[in-house]
């Protein structure tokens, strides 16, 4: 299930992320630092996505392309705008060298430290978003019952769309944590283990403060993910709104649930 995007769609998509990050930073002060840093990363990420889209990128040279063309810009923003601990850890990791190996390990699904995962994902993610349909799976099969049909990655989050018809409910979609592909998925089913018994599926929500957000957990596998409901807020951008779901995530974690995959900022 490949998806292709145009340069115009890329620019509009990143513009929407910027607008939403500003909106949510004003609305949710507890997430302001994370959202401000995330917004700073969008410039080099958009540039990387556009360059990958408009160039003849050989999948065999993907890791080298990301390490040489994208990673230095991600590091520069991180050192200038990131949290103190991440700034220091990023600088140390870059000094250690083997940056192509850093990117290659993330693409292969190897276990990495949190800072390595952040750097590799922030740099390689936009390239996969642009060219995932051409590149396909880059590593071993990911251990999830519902992998991305394009790259095999884990689902980052779920979201509900607005069908535009009051009598029709929009589908539930999953968003890939690696290549950002969206695909339709069963409503009352756990993406991690495919549990479908309603008495095993739990929801944590606060419709007053966070009408567009909730956490869906599974008591069979004790995994969870954030769900963003675009029917409740038409301006929501799932990958951005998820960064404001920290209160729900902490609530789920206190009850023994583990996120299917942490987001770019390591939340989960």
Secondary structure, DSSP 8 states (H G I E B T S, - for coil): ------HHHHHHHHHHHHHHHHHHHHH-GGGHHHHHHHHHHHHHHHHHHHHHHHS---GGGHHHHIIIIIHHHHHHHHHHHS-HHHHHHHHHHHHH--HHHHHHHHHHT----HHHHHHHHHHHHHHHHHHHHHH---SS--S-TT--TTT---EEEEEE---S-TTS---EEEEETTT--EEE--TTS-TTT----GGGEEEEE-TTT-TTEEEEEETTT-EEEEEEETTT-TT--HHHHGGG-HHHHHHHHHTT-EESS--TT---
